[in-house]
Amino acid sequence: MASSSSAPVYVDDRDPTLSYSGVWFTGTFTSDYQNSSHGTNTAGSSVSFSFTGTQVSVYGSVDPSNSVCISSPISTYMVDNTSVTTYFALATETKLSNCLFFESPVLEGGLHSLVITSASQNGLFWFDYIQYTPSDSAPTTNTGSIIGGAVGGVLLLAIIVSLSIFAMRRKRLQGSLFPAIREGTPARE
């Protein structure tokens, strides 16, 4: 389950943890996250990313249909080598930035992989950034067991110390009442 206390993590298109394959080029647009994006018009070009989290989203830009593109871009998204989701960008007359291309369902916390693939030859696909919700990294502990163990240990130590003090006092007391017996000499009358 996603943790409501986890702040989302943003991964820019220039982040070195992203692995590009195929034909990609960079663009500099002030409307994009950190003023950059990666584009391709080659079907099969892809970008891979691994993350430890519970949900992932992909954002990009869509160019106007009448500019460089013959058709709107199509892209596919695959998480953990399972089902593929396809995104068909709608035709637009102006450039659209910060468009949500894909959002995964809530995932089991842990390590996941994401593969983004351009699926159209004639549409210019602009990838801008990934946003994901990290898994809670704090290990779960049973605080009650830890406290109970600590209290039990302290009580056991207190009992051992008390018994040791009692045994030493008893031994000392026996030695002062019967000194002759202790030393093996006859008692005086």
Order of alpha helices (4+ residues) and beta strands (2+ residues): beta-beta-beta-beta-beta-beta-beta-beta-beta-beta-alpha-alpha
